[in-house]
Amino acid sequence: MRKDVTDDRAIIADILDKAEFVTLALVDEDGPYSVPISHGYHDGVLYLHSSKKGRKADALRLAVERGGRVAFSAATDLEMKTGDLACQWGYKFRGVLGSGMPRFIEDEAEKRTGLGVIMKKYAGNDSFPYDSGILAKTAVIAIDVDRATARLKLS
């Protein structure tokens, strides 16, 4: 492994917690597709929510049906580097690349738990009430992360 790459779970969790969004990479019948998503990460599981309709939901369902994996990436602490030569330009950052097996959460209590992980990340707490009608229309997806590395490009 490169010196600026680690599979330290605490570092990966910290980056995913601080990243504003995750970019989810999927493949459907039309080909590769990537989409930025709101997310929450807890105990090796990446949670996201979606409408039950649309390309993202359809591509996730296809991955589940095929027993396939999805990939994701996130970055935080972005700082532009400049210089006199073109090769001196770039970014300092901390980023994560990962993949895992997606699954749709159907149980209402488990859906609330997954959404709570997302709400805790963005709102600071996980005790929001949910409208049962809206909850029934919302897809909550858990990605059981089986591979993830963090790159720490700090200079």
PELINZI-V438866 format. One record per helix or strand of 3 or more residues. SS is the DSSP state (helix for helix, strand for strand). FROM is the first residue (numbers start at 0). TO is the last residue. If there is no record, write none. Layout:
ss->SS from->FROM to->TO
ss->SS from->FROM to->TO
//
This chain:
ss->helix from->8 to->17
ss->strand from->21 to->27
ss->strand from->30 to->36
ss->strand from->39 to->41
ss->strand from->44 to->50
ss->helix from->54 to->65
ss->strand from->68 to->80
ss->helix from->85 to->87
ss->strand from->89 to->104
ss->helix from->107 to->122
ss->helix from->131 to->136
ss->strand from->137 to->152
//
